[in-house]
Amino acid sequence: MDETDKQKLLRGKTRANLPPEYQMIYERHYKDNRNGDTAAASMTQKMERWLHRQVAKDTEDMLSTLEIGAGTLNQLGYEKGNVYDIVEPFTALYEGSNKLKRIRTVYDYIENVPPSNKYNRIISCAALEHIENLAFVVSKSGLLLRDGGCFRAAVPSHGGFLWKISYTLTSGLEFRMRHHLSYSVIMNYEHINTVDEIEWIINFFYKEVKRKRLGLSKNLSFYSFFEARYPDLRRCNDYCSIGL
């Protein structure tokens, strides 16, 4: 990315509206996809176990956790009995779930999390690619971590060759057969941040970042995982206060 692209990313993105024919089916499609209710979604969920396991590798009892983009609460199947808060604006995804009893507090947006809340872990699984104000969310996470805490995020390697081929031949093909519509419209609507952009933002706000791929390289991987420590608190504070 050049400097202009980086500045645009720091300012945040605006998601375009879906065409009407996609709006009619979107919520049902999204929930089916997250629950694994179709053949392609079920196969994707099996692949996504890698993401969940990477995020949960540091799980220990008594750690406090904030999950960003908790969706249908499927990460909880990999977590131990921690103090567990979530951020999730799409309430239809978790309403009625029996997993809600494991959640202490639900926040619609990360800006609603009280600054006095401090977490040992802030995690995200297949969510950062969807977030319009990604820089704000990542910088705010740095301010909500306890000293020595860890930000852990796993995402699709969106923007890479292998990721595009894999979704085109699985979810894309199934979606076209079911709805006679192009899945690329849905994918571009949902995934507004590429893996390159996500990695750059995490590196911008954290001093130590480790990465791991499910694949040979960033371009030839299905998923990427980032473990970030030691947030740049001055940079995080400045961004959350006035932006960049």
C-alpha positions in Angstrom: 0.0 0.0 0.0 1.2 3.5 -0.7 0.8 6.4 1.7 -2.5 7.5 0.2 -4.0 4.1 0.7 -2.8 4.0 4.3 -4.4 7.4 5.1 -7.7 6.2 3.5 -7.6 3.1 5.6 -7.0 5.1 8.8 -10.0 7.3 8.0 -12.2 4.2 7.7 -14.3 2.8 4.9 -18.0 3.1 4.0 -19.8 0.0 2.9 -21.9 0.5 -0.3 -25.5 -0.7 -0.3 -26.4 -4.1 -1.6 -28.6 -4.2 -4.7 -32.3 -4.9 -3.7 -32.3 -8.5 -4.9 -29.4 -9.2 -2.5 -31.0 -7.3 0.4 -34.0 -9.6 0.3 -31.9 -12.7 1.0 -28.9 -11.3 2.9 -29.8 -11.8 6.6 -30.9 -15.4 6.0 -27.8 -16.1 3.9 -25.5 -14.6 6.5 -27.0 -16.6 9.4 -27.0 -19.9 7.3 -23.4 -19.2 6.5 -22.3 -18.6 10.1 -24.3 -21.6 11.4 -23.0 -24.0 8.6 -26.5 -24.7 7.4 -25.5 -25.3 3.7 -23.0 -27.8 2.3 -20.5 -25.1 1.3 -21.0 -23.3 4.6 -20.5 -26.6 6.5 -17.2 -27.3 4.7 -16.1 -23.7 5.4 -16.8 -24.1 9.0 -14.6 -27.2 9.2 -11.8 -25.2 7.6 -12.5 -22.3 10.1 -11.7 -24.5 13.0 -8.1 -23.5 12.4 -9.0 -19.9 13.0 -10.9 -20.6 16.2 -8.1 -22.8 17.6 -5.4 -20.2 16.9 -7.4 -17.6 18.7 -8.1 -19.9 21.7 -4.6 -21.2 22.1 -3.9 -18.9 25.1 -7.1 -19.7 26.9 -6.8 -20.2 30.6 -9.3 -20.1 33.4 -9.7 -16.7 35.1 -8.6 -14.7 32.1 -10.9 -11.9 31.1 -11.9 -11.8 27.4 -13.5 -9.4 25.1 -14.5 -10.8 21.7 -15.0 -8.4 18.8 -17.6 -9.5 16.2 -18.9 -12.5 18.2 -21.5 -13.4 15.6 -23.3 -16.6 16.4 -21.0 -17.1 19.5 -19.3 -20.1 17.8 -15.9 -19.1 19.3 -17.2 -20.0 22.7 -17.0 -23.7 21.8 -13.2 -23.3 21.9 -13.0 -21.2 25.0 -12.7 -22.0 28.7 -14.8 -20.5 31.5 -13.4 -17.0 31.4 -15.1 -13.7 32.2 -16.4 -13.2 28.7 -17.8 -10.0 27.1 -18.7 -9.5 23.4 -19.1 -6.8 20.9 -21.7 -7.6 18.2 -24.0 -5.1 16.5 -25.9 -7.8 14.5 -28.2 -9.0 17.2 -30.1 -11.4 14.9 -27.0 -13.7 14.9 -27.0 -14.5 18.6 -30.6 -13.9 19.7 -32.1 -17.1 21.3 -28.7 -18.8 21.6 -28.2 -21.0 24.6 -24.6 -19.8 24.7 -25.7 -16.3 25.9 -25.6 -17.6 29.5 -21.8 -17.7 29.2 -21.7 -14.0 28.3 -21.3 -11.4 31.0 -22.0 -8.3 28.9 -23.0 -7.7 25.3 -22.0 -4.4 23.7 -23.3 -3.2 20.3 -20.1 -1.3 19.6 -16.6 -1.2 21.1 -17.0 2.5 21.9 -19.7 1.4 24.4 -17.2 -0.7 26.4 -16.4 1.4 29.5 -12.7 2.6 29.6 -12.4 1.1 33.1 -12.9 -2.4 31.7 -9.6 -4.0 31.2 -9.1 -7.4 29.6 -6.3 -10.0 29.5 -7.4 -11.0 26.0 -9.2 -9.2 23.2 -10.0 -11.6 20.4 -11.6 -11.6 17.0 -12.3 -14.5 14.7 -13.3 -13.9 11.0 -14.6 -10.4 11.9 -12.0 -7.7 11.2 -12.5 -8.0 7.4 -16.1 -6.8 7.9 -15.4 -3.7 10.0 -15.7 -0.2 8.4 -13.9 1.7 11.2 -11.1 -0.9 11.6 -8.4 1.5 12.7 -10.7 2.8 15.6 -11.6 -0.8 16.7 -7.9 -1.9 16.7 -6.7 1.2 18.5 -9.5 1.0 21.1 -8.6 -2.6 21.7 -5.1 -1.4 22.7 -6.6 0.9 25.4 -8.8 -1.9 26.8 -6.0 -4.4 27.3 -4.4 -5.0 30.7 -0.6 -4.7 31.0 0.8 -7.8 29.3 -2.5 -8.5 27.6 -2.8 -9.9 24.1 -4.8 -9.0 21.0 -5.5 -12.1 18.9 -7.2 -12.0 15.5 -7.8 -14.6 12.8 -9.1 -13.6 9.4 -9.5 -15.0 5.9 -6.6 -14.2 3.6 -8.9 -12.1 1.5 -7.1 -10.4 -1.4 -4.8 -13.4 -1.9 -5.0 -15.8 -4.9 -5.8 -19.0 -3.0 -8.6 -17.4 -1.0 -10.4 -16.1 -4.1 -10.1 -19.5 -5.9 -11.4 -21.3 -2.8 -14.6 -19.3 -2.3 -15.3 -19.1 -6.0 -15.4 -22.8 -6.3 -17.3 -23.5 -3.1 -19.6 -20.9 -1.6 -19.7 -18.9 -4.9 -20.8 -21.9 -6.9 -23.4 -22.9 -4.3 -24.8 -19.3 -4.0 -25.2 -19.0 -7.8 -27.0 -22.4 -8.0 -29.4 -21.4 -5.1 -30.1 -17.8 -6.0 -28.9 -17.3 -9.6 -26.8 -14.3 -8.5 -23.1 -13.6 -8.3 -21.5 -14.3 -5.0 -18.7 -11.8 -5.6 -21.3 -9.0 -4.9 -21.8 -10.5 -1.4 -18.1 -11.1 -0.8 -17.2 -7.6 -1.8 -20.0 -6.2 0.4 -18.9 -8.3 3.5 -15.1 -8.2 3.2 -14.2 -4.6 2.9 -10.7 -5.0 4.4 -8.1 -7.3 2.8 -5.6 -9.3 4.8 -2.9 -6.8 3.8 -4.9 -3.9 5.2 -5.7 -5.7 8.4 -2.1 -6.7 9.0 -0.9 -3.1 8.4 -3.4 -1.7 10.8 -2.5 -4.1 13.6 1.2 -3.3 13.0 0.4 0.4 13.1 -1.1 0.2 16.6 0.9 -2.6 18.2 4.7 -2.9 18.8 5.0 -6.6 18.6 3.0 -8.7 16.1 3.5 -12.4 15.3 1.7 -14.0 12.4 0.8 -17.5 11.2 -0.8 -18.7 7.9 -2.9 -21.7 6.9 -0.9 -22.1 3.7 2.4 -21.5 2.1 2.4 -17.7 2.2 0.0 -14.8 2.5 -1.0 -15.1 -1.2 -1.2 -18.9 -1.0 -3.1 -19.2 2.2 -6.7 -19.7 3.3 -6.4 -17.9 6.6 -4.1 -15.7 8.6 -3.7 -15.3 12.4 -2.1 -12.3 14.3 -1.0 -12.2 17.9 -0.3 -8.6 18.9 1.2 -7.3 22.2 2.4 -4.0 23.6 0.0 -1.5 22.1 1.4 2.0 21.3 -0.8 3.7 23.9 0.1 7.2 22.8 -0.8 6.4 19.2 -4.0 4.5 20.3 -5.0 7.4 22.6 -4.4 10.0 19.9 -6.4 8.1 17.3 -9.3 7.4 19.5 -9.4 11.1 20.7 -8.9 13.0 17.4 -8.3 10.5 14.6 -5.4 10.7 12.2 
